[in-house]
Amino acid sequence: MTTLTRPTTVALIGAGGKMGMRVSNNLKKSDFTVFYSEASPAGQERVRGLGLDITPTDEAIVDADVVILAVPDVVLGAVSEDVVPKLKHGAIVLTLDPAAAYAGLLFARDGIEYVCAHPCHPSVFLERRTDEEYADTFGGIAAPQEVVAAIESGDETARVLAESVISTIYAPVIQVHWVTVKQLAVLEPTLVETIACMIGELLQEALDETVNTVGVPYEAARAMLWGHVGIALTNALRGSNPFSDACHIAMDYGRESIIKDDWKKIFDDSELDYVIARMLKIDAVKR
């Protein structure tokens, strides 16, 4: 295993945005030399509110070993087109979501390493021990989380450097898992947004329907749902306890009534291309 020994300079572009602020808050605690860049006046004020200085983008990136593009996916292509040609040879461009990388929107240049890293967020099964860990539902503050990352080259030194920055911006980090860009795109959006987040919102709609249409008191319905979501997840994902025979009958009815028979088509490459193009508001991906 290659060990990181040299000083590292990091440039954070979009430091005052939603993710940029989370990243800024962790980078300011690190030993890295960090330059914070933010275009919007409101974002600049947020960054200064952390006690940090704003550096113009061209100055921030000139000697950067790692450049983090913490900007919305829909502008990543344009931002990378402006930033990447100005980077020094061997610099790492780190994005925080795989959609633009998968779609081929990032400006391509030889001699630059491209890395994408997305947080898993603290597991629903995480054994939280402090109030701070319980309060940190997103991750990056107190609750440990894992991260999934992709690097387009096989350069071990670049991977080690990238992992040191990734582990800092999403800290505390349990482990960084390395996959391909396509595999990361299948994880996000297909597995966690198309499926898991959709089901989460569906559960809220079902709770509302139980209360508003059937007339069950909200507190009673919420208590029943939240408790059973927990046992459903631990039974299904960890095999903690078997579902009862009667429960399986109700589950089969639910699947027949709600789930389309061809739902697994969302794992086809063409469907992944389609949803990412919709997310990025483009006609088609470029792969």
PyMOL commands that set and color helices and strands:
alter all, ss='L'
color gray80, all
select helices_A, chain A and resi 18-27+41-49+57-61+73-86+99-103+131-135+156-169+181-214+218-238+245-258+263-267+269-280
alter helices_A, ss='H'
color red, helices_A
select strands_A, chain A and resi 9-13+33-37+66-69+92-95+113-119+145-151+173-179
alter strands_A, ss='S'
color yellow, strands_A
deselect
rebuild
show_as cartoon
